[in-house]
Amino acid sequence: MKIESIRSAINGKKTEAPGSELTEDVLSINCRRCTKVPDFRSPGCLKCIIYHISQQGNAGRIRLRTSKDVELFGPAAETLCELAIFYRSTAVGGSMGGMRSCSDCNNSCPKIMDMVWAGFPDPNFESARGRLVSFRPADNRCNACIQRTYRALDQAEHGIENLKKRISIETARTGGV
């Protein structure tokens, strides 16, 4: 038991539950404070699950903690973990050295990727590319950042397409079960 938990118990205070935690091969996501009903088929819930996987790491089982827990495993968990890898790789592709001007730029990699993932489960790669095409880099640093962003877009789009193909094949093979 952690010291903070002991102090809270003594003082009668409730400890804040973490958003998620990875224990062995199970990622538990606390959905109790969420205003929506946990439904792993909804885009909002999927985004949240993928975000927590990208923060905590891959798991064989994903448990949505509510009054009645929901657990995902097998191909569903594998697919979500693979999506989280794409999400994590594009989110990490940030700007040059955390420069202030880069973080303020509407065409920085994190802002472009936020735009892409806003369309999840059907990421909006074409709109992001359109926004980048209209941007004119001010210097070599901007040009390098934009090129990294294009590469991140290409990698994410290629990965998503391969994942969709694999899911189609698996669904056809198993009859959707």
N, CA and C of each residue as an Amber inpcrd file, in Angstrom:
protein
   531
   0.8450000  -1.1780000   0.0000000   0.0000000   0.0000000   0.0000000
   0.8900000   1.2400000   0.0000000   0.5520000   2.1960000  -0.8290000
   1.3650000   3.4020000  -0.9210000   1.0900000   4.3220000   0.2530000
   2.0770000   5.1280000   0.5780000   1.9700000   6.0440000   1.7160000
   0.8160000   7.0180000   1.5170000   0.6310000   7.5160000   0.2790000
  -0.4650000   8.4470000   0.0230000  -1.8140000   7.7970000   0.2810000
  -1.9530000   6.5260000  -0.0560000  -3.2050000   5.8040000   0.1910000
  -3.4660000   5.6890000   1.6830000  -2.4090000   5.4260000   2.4490000
  -2.5360000   5.3100000   3.9050000  -2.9450000   6.6550000   4.4930000
  -2.2720000   7.7300000   4.0450000  -2.6190000   9.0630000   4.5440000
  -4.0590000   9.4140000   4.2100000  -4.4860000   9.1090000   2.9940000
  -5.8570000   9.3970000   2.5790000  -6.8520000   8.6180000   3.4170000
  -6.5330000   7.3650000   3.7150000  -7.4280000   6.5390000   4.5330000
  -7.5440000   7.1160000   5.9440000  -6.4110000   7.5660000   6.4700000
  -6.4140000   8.1360000   7.8180000  -7.2040000   9.4440000   7.8390000
  -7.0070000  10.2830000   6.8340000  -7.6760000  11.5780000   6.7720000
  -9.1000000  11.4840000   6.2410000  -9.5010000  10.3090000   5.7760000
 -10.8530000  10.1300000   5.2630000 -11.0440000  10.6640000   3.8540000
  -9.9520000  10.9280000   3.1500000 -10.0450000  11.4260000   1.7820000
  -9.9840000  10.2660000   0.8040000 -10.7180000  10.4210000  -0.2900000
 -10.6640000   9.4170000  -1.3420000  -9.5040000   9.7390000  -2.2720000
  -8.7940000   8.6990000  -2.6900000  -7.7110000   8.9110000  -3.6380000
  -8.2850000   8.9510000  -5.0460000  -7.6760000   9.7340000  -5.8980000
  -8.0790000   9.8170000  -7.2910000  -7.6300000   8.5640000  -8.0190000
  -8.5350000   7.9390000  -8.7160000  -8.1910000   6.7510000  -9.4980000
  -7.4750000   7.1960000 -10.7690000  -6.4550000   6.4650000 -11.1740000
  -5.7500000   6.8360000 -12.3850000  -6.6400000   6.6320000 -13.6060000
  -6.3370000   7.3510000 -14.6870000  -7.0910000   7.1930000 -15.9230000
  -6.9320000   5.7960000 -16.4720000  -5.7270000   5.2670000 -16.3740000
  -5.4670000   3.9050000 -16.8250000  -4.1960000   3.3940000 -16.1770000
  -4.1060000   2.0740000 -16.1230000  -2.8870000   1.4620000 -15.6170000
  -2.6850000   0.1140000 -16.2890000  -1.4230000  -0.1990000 -16.5290000
  -1.0530000  -1.4540000 -17.1630000  -0.4600000  -2.3580000 -16.1070000
  -1.1130000  -3.4910000 -15.8850000  -0.6460000  -4.4840000 -14.9200000
  -0.4810000  -5.7900000 -15.6630000   0.7570000  -6.2670000 -15.6860000
   1.1000000  -7.4570000 -16.4560000   0.6580000  -7.2680000 -17.8980000
  -0.3460000  -8.0040000 -18.3460000  -0.7800000  -7.9140000 -19.7390000
  -2.1970000  -7.3490000 -19.8520000  -2.6600000  -6.6500000 -18.7920000
  -4.0150000  -6.1010000 -18.7870000  -3.9450000  -4.5870000 -18.6220000
  -4.5290000  -3.8790000 -19.5780000  -4.6510000  -2.4340000 -19.4850000
  -6.0470000  -2.1330000 -18.9530000  -6.1130000  -1.5520000 -17.7670000
  -7.3980000  -1.1770000 -17.1710000  -7.6010000   0.3220000 -17.3720000
  -8.7110000   0.6720000 -18.0030000  -9.0460000   2.0720000 -18.2580000
 -10.2520000   2.4220000 -17.3950000 -10.1050000   3.4400000 -16.5640000
 -11.1720000   3.8560000 -15.6700000 -12.1810000   4.7010000 -16.4450000
 -13.3330000   4.1240000 -16.7400000 -14.3910000   4.8120000 -17.4930000
 -15.4770000   5.3570000 -16.5710000 -15.2900000   5.2490000 -15.2820000
 -16.3450000   5.6200000 -14.3320000 -16.6810000   7.1060000 -14.3490000
 -15.7060000   7.9510000 -14.6550000 -15.9560000   9.3900000 -14.6770000
 -16.3290000   9.9020000 -16.0690000 -16.3640000   9.0200000 -17.0430000
 -16.6980000   9.4160000 -18.4090000 -18.1920000   9.7140000 -18.4970000
 -18.5370000  10.7360000 -19.2470000 -19.9490000  11.1080000 -19.3840000
 -20.6790000  10.2290000 -20.3890000 -19.9380000   9.4240000 -21.1530000
 -20.5480000   8.5670000 -22.1650000 -20.5850000   7.1250000 -21.6760000
 -21.4850000   6.3610000 -22.2440000 -21.5630000   4.9380000 -21.9450000
 -20.4100000   4.2540000 -22.6690000 -19.5910000   3.4600000 -21.9770000
 -18.4770000   2.7910000 -22.6540000 -18.9810000   1.8480000 -23.7480000
 -18.6680000   2.1890000 -24.9770000 -19.0290000   1.3700000 -26.1260000
 -17.8320000   1.3780000 -27.0560000 -17.0640000   0.2940000 -27.0410000
 -15.8270000   0.2530000 -27.8070000 -16.0670000   0.3640000 -29.3110000
 -17.3220000   0.3390000 -29.7530000 -17.6200000   0.5110000 -31.1760000
 -17.8050000   1.9730000 -31.5390000 -17.9280000   2.8660000 -30.5550000
 -18.1280000   4.2890000 -30.8520000 -16.7750000   4.9570000 -31.0990000
 -16.7300000   5.9010000 -32.0490000 -15.4540000   6.5870000 -32.3340000
 -14.8380000   7.2610000 -31.1160000 -15.6550000   7.8990000 -30.2690000
 -15.1230000   8.5730000 -29.0860000 -14.4660000   7.6120000 -28.1180000
 -15.1010000   6.4760000 -27.9020000 -14.5640000   5.4720000 -27.0030000
 -13.2780000   4.8650000 -27.5950000 -13.2910000   4.5920000 -28.8870000
 -12.1000000   4.0530000 -29.5420000 -10.9170000   5.0120000 -29.4220000
 -11.1840000   6.3010000 -29.6300000 -10.1130000   7.2990000 -29.4980000
  -9.5170000   7.2660000 -28.0930000 -10.3970000   7.1870000 -27.1110000
  -9.9460000   7.1680000 -25.7220000  -9.1150000   5.9080000 -25.4430000
  -9.5830000   4.7630000 -25.8960000  -8.8540000   3.5070000 -25.6890000
  -7.4840000   3.5860000 -26.3450000  -7.4400000   4.0590000 -27.5870000
  -6.1770000   4.1580000 -28.3140000  -5.2320000   5.1330000 -27.6210000
  -5.7790000   6.2290000 -27.1210000  -4.9500000   7.1900000 -26.3860000
  -4.3120000   6.5170000 -25.1650000  -5.1070000   5.7770000 -24.3930000
  -4.5730000   5.1310000 -23.1880000  -3.5620000   4.0430000 -23.5320000
  -3.7870000   3.3050000 -24.6040000  -2.8050000   2.3010000 -25.0310000
  -1.5070000   3.0000000 -25.4150000  -1.6180000   4.1130000 -26.1400000
  -0.4070000   4.8190000 -26.5650000   0.3590000   5.3840000 -25.3720000
  -0.3470000   5.7190000 -24.2960000   0.3040000   6.2410000 -23.0920000
   0.9140000   5.1400000 -22.2320000   0.2150000   4.0050000 -22.1080000
   0.6300000   2.9460000 -21.1860000   1.4120000   1.8160000 -21.8440000
   1.1220000   1.5310000 -23.1020000   1.7810000   0.4270000 -23.7990000
   0.7820000  -0.6520000 -24.1810000   1.2160000  -1.5520000 -25.0460000
   0.3550000  -2.6160000 -25.5550000  -0.0270000  -3.6110000 -24.4640000
  -1.2050000  -4.2150000 -24.6540000  -1.7040000  -5.1950000 -23.6880000
  -2.4690000  -6.2840000 -24.4330000  -2.4770000  -7.4730000 -23.8770000
  -3.2310000  -8.5840000 -24.4460000  -4.7160000  -8.4700000 -24.1380000
  -5.0310000  -7.7910000 -23.0290000  -6.4210000  -7.5780000 -22.6340000
  -6.6000000  -6.1110000 -22.2760000  -7.7330000  -5.5720000 -22.6980000
  -8.0530000  -4.1780000 -22.3980000  -9.3690000  -4.1880000 -21.6370000
  -9.3390000  -3.6950000 -20.4210000 -10.5110000  -3.7180000 -19.5440000
 -11.0350000  -2.2980000 -19.3730000 -12.3000000  -2.0950000 -19.7400000
 -12.9620000  -0.8130000 -19.5210000 -13.6840000  -0.9150000 -18.1860000
 -13.1890000  -0.1620000 -17.1990000 -13.7030000  -0.2540000 -15.8280000
 -14.9360000   0.6320000 -15.6730000 -16.0660000   0.0150000 -15.4400000
 -17.3290000   0.6990000 -15.1610000 -18.0160000  -0.0840000 -14.0570000
 -19.2830000   0.1760000 -13.8460000 -20.0010000  -0.6270000 -12.8540000
 -20.0570000  -2.0860000 -13.3090000 -20.0610000  -2.2980000 -14.6200000
 -19.9740000  -3.6400000 -15.1890000 -18.8430000  -3.6020000 -16.2240000
 -17.7030000  -4.1620000 -15.8570000 -16.5150000  -4.0740000 -16.7110000
 -16.7280000  -4.7590000 -18.0530000 -16.0740000  -4.1840000 -19.0730000
 -16.0590000  -4.7560000 -20.4150000 -14.6050000  -5.0780000 -20.7220000
 -14.3540000  -6.2440000 -21.2760000 -12.9740000  -6.6310000 -21.5760000
 -12.8380000  -7.0050000 -23.0460000 -11.7960000  -6.4720000 -23.6650000
 -11.4630000  -6.7750000 -25.0540000 -10.1850000  -7.5990000 -25.0610000
 -10.1160000  -8.5990000 -25.9160000  -8.9180000  -9.4260000 -26.0150000
  -8.8670000 -10.0450000 -27.4000000  -7.8100000 -10.7830000 -27.6680000
  -7.6630000 -11.4500000 -28.9560000  -7.4610000 -10.4560000 -30.0860000
  -8.0430000 -10.7270000 -31.2600000  -7.8480000  -9.8530000 -32.4230000
  -8.2940000  -8.4110000 -32.1820000  -9.3340000  -8.1950000 -31.3830000
  -9.7950000  -6.8310000 -31.1050000  -8.7200000  -6.0390000 -30.3620000
  -8.1400000  -6.6350000 -29.3300000  -7.0900000  -5.9560000 -28.5690000
  -5.8470000  -5.7490000 -29.4390000  -5.4890000  -6.7480000 -30.2410000
  -4.3310000  -6.6270000 -31.1290000  -4.5160000  -5.4780000 -32.1080000
  -5.7080000  -5.3550000 -32.6730000  -5.9940000  -4.2860000 -33.6320000
  -5.8930000  -2.9250000 -32.9610000  -6.4630000  -2.7840000 -31.7770000
  -6.3940000  -1.5110000 -31.0610000  -4.9500000  -1.1560000 -30.7020000
  -4.1630000  -2.1490000 -30.3220000  -2.7540000  -1.8960000 -29.9990000
  -1.9860000  -1.4660000 -31.2510000  -2.3120000  -2.0570000 -32.3800000
  -1.6550000  -1.6630000 -33.6240000  -2.0350000  -0.2350000 -34.0140000
  -3.2980000   0.1220000 -33.8400000  -3.7190000   1.5030000 -34.0930000
  -3.0020000   2.4710000 -33.1540000  -2.8130000   2.0600000 -31.9190000
  -2.1180000   2.9130000 -30.9520000  -0.6650000   3.1300000 -31.3640000
  -0.0560000   2.1190000 -31.9940000   1.3200000   2.2870000 -32.4790000
   1.3700000   3.3810000 -33.5300000   0.3970000   3.3820000 -34.4680000
   0.3560000   4.4350000 -35.4900000   0.1100000   5.7910000 -34.8430000
  -0.8070000   5.8190000 -33.8920000  -1.1220000   7.0670000 -33.2050000
   0.1080000   7.6020000 -32.4680000   0.7820000   6.7180000 -31.7410000
   1.9560000   7.1030000 -30.9660000   3.0700000   7.5880000 -31.8800000
   3.2990000   6.8820000 -32.9980000   4.3940000   7.2540000 -33.8900000
   4.1340000   8.5940000 -34.5480000   2.8830000   8.9100000 -34.8500000
   2.6010000  10.2010000 -35.4590000   2.5740000  11.3060000 -34.4160000
   2.1730000  11.0080000 -33.2050000   2.1500000  12.0170000 -32.1520000
   3.5650000  12.3840000 -31.7130000   4.4870000  11.4250000 -31.8040000
   5.8680000  11.6680000 -31.3880000   6.6330000  12.4360000 -32.4530000
   6.1620000  12.4280000 -33.6820000   6.8860000  13.0470000 -34.7940000
   6.9400000  14.5420000 -34.7250000   6.8990000  15.1170000 -33.5630000
   6.7920000  16.5550000 -33.3270000   7.7580000  17.4510000 -34.0540000
   7.8430000  18.6770000 -33.6290000   8.6100000  19.7080000 -34.3070000
  10.0640000  19.7170000 -33.8600000  10.8560000  20.5210000 -34.5310000
  12.2930000  20.6000000 -34.2980000  12.5950000  21.1350000 -32.8980000
  13.0830000  20.2980000 -32.0330000  13.5970000  20.7270000 -30.7420000
  12.6320000  21.5140000 -29.8780000  11.3340000  21.4160000 -30.1000000
  10.3700000  22.1250000 -29.2690000  10.4520000  23.6300000 -29.4010000
  10.8550000  24.1190000 -30.5570000  10.9640000  25.5580000 -30.7810000
   9.5930000  26.2100000 -30.5960000   9.5700000  27.3730000 -30.0020000
   8.3200000  28.0960000 -29.7360000   7.5590000  28.3590000 -31.0270000
   8.2670000  28.7980000 -32.0660000   7.5930000  29.1030000 -33.3240000
   6.9740000  27.8570000 -33.9340000   7.5940000  26.6800000 -33.7240000
   7.0400000  25.4320000 -34.2520000   5.7520000  25.0650000 -33.5310000
   5.7150000  25.2290000 -32.2360000   4.5170000  24.8420000 -31.4910000
   3.3490000  25.7740000 -31.7950000   3.6280000  26.9970000 -32.2080000
   2.5720000  27.9400000 -32.5620000   2.0780000  27.7520000 -33.9920000
   2.8290000  27.0310000 -34.7960000   2.5120000  26.8600000 -36.2150000
   1.3190000  25.9180000 -36.3990000   0.3560000  26.3230000 -37.1950000
  -0.8090000  25.4750000 -37.4760000  -0.4660000  24.2760000 -38.3320000
   0.7260000  24.2600000 -38.9180000   1.1430000  23.1550000 -39.7670000
   2.2020000  22.2860000 -39.1050000   2.3560000  22.4170000 -37.7870000
   3.3050000  21.5650000 -37.0780000   2.7840000  20.1310000 -37.1050000
   3.6850000  19.1910000 -36.9850000   3.3070000  17.7790000 -37.0420000
   2.2200000  17.4290000 -36.0210000   2.3400000  17.8340000 -34.7630000
   1.2770000  17.4790000 -33.8070000  -0.0960000  18.0420000 -34.1890000
  -0.1350000  19.2630000 -34.7180000  -1.4270000  19.8520000 -35.0800000
  -2.0070000  19.1940000 -36.3280000  -1.1550000  18.8470000 -37.2770000
  -1.6260000  18.1340000 -38.4740000  -2.1550000  16.7640000 -38.0640000
  -1.4310000  16.0790000 -37.1880000  -1.8710000  14.7500000 -36.7650000
  -3.1410000  14.8170000 -35.9290000  -3.3150000  15.8660000 -35.1580000
  -4.5840000  16.0410000 -34.4320000  -5.7380000  16.1400000 -35.4250000
  -5.4970000  16.8520000 -36.5290000  -6.5130000  16.9880000 -37.5660000
  -6.8190000  15.6310000 -38.2060000  -5.7810000  14.8470000 -38.4590000
  -5.9540000  13.5230000 -39.0560000  -6.7730000  12.6370000 -38.1340000
  -6.3940000  12.5740000 -36.8550000  -7.0500000  11.6620000 -35.9120000
  -8.4240000  12.1530000 -35.4830000  -8.7370000  13.4200000 -35.7500000
 -10.0750000  13.9220000 -35.4270000 -11.1340000  13.1860000 -36.2540000
 -10.7380000  12.6890000 -37.4210000 -11.6640000  11.9540000 -38.2760000
 -11.7700000  10.4800000 -37.9480000 -11.1120000  10.0210000 -36.8850000
 -11.1140000   8.6110000 -36.5370000 -12.5380000   8.1410000 -36.3070000
 -12.9320000   6.9800000 -36.7800000 -12.1440000   5.8490000 -37.2380000
 -11.7400000   5.8980000 -38.7090000 -12.0760000   6.9620000 -39.4010000
 -11.6420000   7.1180000 -40.7840000 -10.7410000   8.3520000 -40.8530000
  -9.4520000   8.1840000 -40.5000000  -8.5490000   9.3360000 -40.4480000
  -8.5490000  10.1400000 -41.7390000  -8.4190000  11.4450000 -41.6080000
  -8.5510000  12.3770000 -42.7090000  -7.1770000  12.7700000 -43.2700000
  -6.5470000  11.8580000 -43.9970000  -5.2070000  12.1050000 -44.5340000
  -5.2050000  13.1390000 -45.6530000  -6.2100000  13.1150000 -46.5070000
  -6.2430000  14.0290000 -47.6590000  -6.3640000  15.4900000 -47.2380000
  -7.1980000  15.7840000 -46.2490000  -7.3330000  17.1690000 -45.7720000
  -6.0190000  17.6610000 -45.1750000  -5.3450000  16.7720000 -44.4660000
  -4.0600000  17.1500000 -43.8610000  -3.0310000  17.4610000 -44.9450000
  -2.9750000  16.6130000 -45.9640000  -2.0390000  16.8790000 -47.0710000
  -2.3940000  18.1820000 -47.7820000  -3.6840000  18.4270000 -47.9620000
  -4.1220000  19.6710000 -48.5990000  -3.6750000  20.8910000 -47.8120000
  -3.7510000  20.7900000 -46.4970000  -3.3030000  21.9100000 -45.6550000
  -1.7960000  22.1110000 -45.7770000  -1.0520000  21.0030000 -45.8530000
   0.4060000  21.1150000 -45.9860000   0.8160000  21.6520000 -47.3500000
   0.1010000  21.2720000 -48.4000000   0.4440000  21.7320000 -49.7570000
   0.3480000  23.2410000 -49.8490000  -0.6210000  23.8380000 -49.1700000
  -0.8040000  25.2890000 -49.2470000   0.1870000  26.0610000 -48.3760000
   0.9360000  25.3630000 -47.5230000   1.8910000  26.0160000 -46.6200000
   3.2180000  26.2660000 -47.3330000   3.7570000  27.4370000 -47.1550000
   5.0720000  27.7890000 -47.7170000   6.0660000  27.9380000 -46.5670000
   7.0010000  26.9660000 -46.4550000   7.9800000  27.0180000 -45.3620000
   8.8110000  28.3020000 -45.3920000   9.0360000  28.8550000 -44.2120000
   9.7890000  30.1080000 -44.0910000  11.2980000  29.8800000 -44.1840000
  11.7790000  28.7210000 -43.7400000  13.2170000  28.4550000 -43.7450000
  13.4650000  26.9460000 -43.8180000  14.7210000  26.5510000 -43.7400000
  15.0740000  25.1290000 -43.8390000  14.5120000  24.3140000 -42.6750000
  14.4460000  24.9320000 -41.5010000  13.8970000  24.2320000 -40.3420000
  12.4250000  23.8990000 -40.5630000  11.6580000  24.8480000 -41.0940000
  10.2410000  24.6060000 -41.4150000  10.1190000  23.5370000 -42.4980000
  10.9800000  23.6120000 -43.4930000  10.9420000  22.6410000 -44.5790000
  11.1970000  21.2240000 -44.0510000  12.1810000  21.0720000 -43.1620000
  12.4780000  19.7560000 -42.5850000  11.2910000  19.2400000 -41.7650000
  10.6550000  20.1300000 -41.0190000   9.4930000  19.7570000 -40.2010000
   8.3460000  19.2940000 -41.1050000   8.0960000  20.0060000 -42.1690000
   7.0140000  19.6500000 -43.0940000   7.3080000  18.3100000 -43.7570000
   8.5580000  18.0680000 -44.1160000   8.9170000  16.7840000 -44.7310000
   8.7190000  15.6330000 -43.7500000   9.0730000  15.8470000 -42.4770000
   8.8340000  14.8200000 -41.4580000   7.3340000  14.5640000 -41.2910000
   6.5550000  15.6200000 -41.3820000   5.1090000  15.4780000 -41.2500000
   4.5350000  14.6800000 -42.4190000   5.0140000  14.9580000 -43.6320000
   4.5820000  14.1720000 -44.7960000   4.9290000  12.6870000 -44.6120000
   6.1500000  12.4230000 -44.1270000   6.5540000  11.0290000 -43.8970000
   5.6670000  10.3640000 -42.8430000   5.3720000  11.0870000 -41.7770000
   4.5120000  10.5420000 -40.7300000   3.1090000  10.2530000 -41.2850000
   2.5970000  11.1510000 -42.1250000   1.2960000  10.9280000 -42.7560000
   1.3230000   9.6820000 -43.6330000   2.3790000   9.5630000 -44.4430000
   2.4990000   8.4070000 -45.3330000   2.5650000   7.1010000 -44.5480000
   3.3700000   7.0820000 -43.4990000   3.5120000   5.8740000 -42.6880000
   2.1950000   5.5080000 -42.0100000   1.5240000   6.4880000 -41.4440000
   0.2570000   6.2180000 -40.7680000  -0.7930000   5.7360000 -41.7680000
  -0.8630000   6.3780000 -42.9250000  -1.8590000   5.9770000 -43.9190000
  -1.5830000   4.5670000 -44.4360000  -0.3410000   4.2710000 -44.7000000
   0.0370000   2.9280000 -45.1660000  -0.3020000   1.8840000 -44.0930000
   0.0240000   2.1810000 -42.8670000  -0.2690000   1.2630000 -41.7700000
  -1.7640000   1.0440000 -41.5900000  -2.5510000   2.1020000 -41.6760000
  -4.0010000   1.9910000 -41.5250000  -4.5840000   1.1610000 -42.6710000
  -4.1040000   1.3930000 -43.8900000  -4.5980000   0.6200000 -45.0420000
  -4.2740000  -0.8670000 -44.8820000  -3.0630000  -1.1820000 -44.4600000
  -2.7010000  -2.5870000 -44.2270000  -3.5580000  -3.2080000 -43.1310000
  -3.8160000  -2.4420000 -42.0930000  -4.6440000  -2.9310000 -41.0020000
  -6.0780000  -3.1910000 -41.4850000  -6.6250000  -2.2830000 -42.2950000
  -7.9730000  -2.4680000 -42.8410000  -8.0440000  -3.7260000 -43.6970000
  -7.0150000  -3.9670000 -44.5040000  -6.9780000  -5.1720000 -45.3420000
  -6.9540000  -6.4200000 -44.4660000  -6.1110000  -6.4020000 -43.4390000
  -6.0160000  -7.5510000 -42.5430000  -7.3370000  -7.8120000 -41.8270000
  -8.0100000  -6.7420000 -41.4080000  -9.3000000  -6.8910000 -40.7420000
 -10.3270000  -7.4570000 -41.7090000 -10.3190000  -7.0050000 -42.9650000
 -11.2530000  -7.5280000 -43.9740000 -11.0210000  -9.0100000 -44.1990000
  -9.7760000  -9.3990000 -44.3040000  -9.4400000 -10.8090000 -44.5140000
  -9.8740000 -11.6330000 -43.3180000  -9.5740000 -11.1390000 -42.1100000
  -9.9440000 -11.8650000 -40.8840000 -11.4690000 -11.9720000 -40.7500000
 -12.1650000 -10.8860000 -41.0690000 -13.6170000 -10.8950000 -40.9800000
 -14.2170000 -11.8790000 -41.9840000 -13.6800000 -11.8920000 -43.2030000
 -14.1600000 -12.8390000 -44.2180000 -13.8840000 -14.2820000 -43.7940000
 -12.7240000 -14.5010000 -43.2070000 -12.3280000 -15.8460000 -42.7900000
 -13.1880000 -16.3710000 -41.6480000 -13.5080000 -15.4740000 -40.6990000
 -14.2500000 -15.9230000 -39.5140000 -15.7410000 -15.6560000 -39.6100000
 -16.1750000 -15.0150000 -40.6750000 -17.6050000 -14.7080000 -40.8070000
 -18.0390000 -13.5560000 -39.9220000 -17.1010000 -12.6780000 -39.5510000
 -17.4350000 -11.5080000 -38.7410000 -17.4720000 -11.7640000 -37.2580000
 -17.0660000 -12.9360000 -36.8300000 -17.0930000 -13.2620000 -35.4070000
 -15.6980000 -13.1580000 -34.8290000
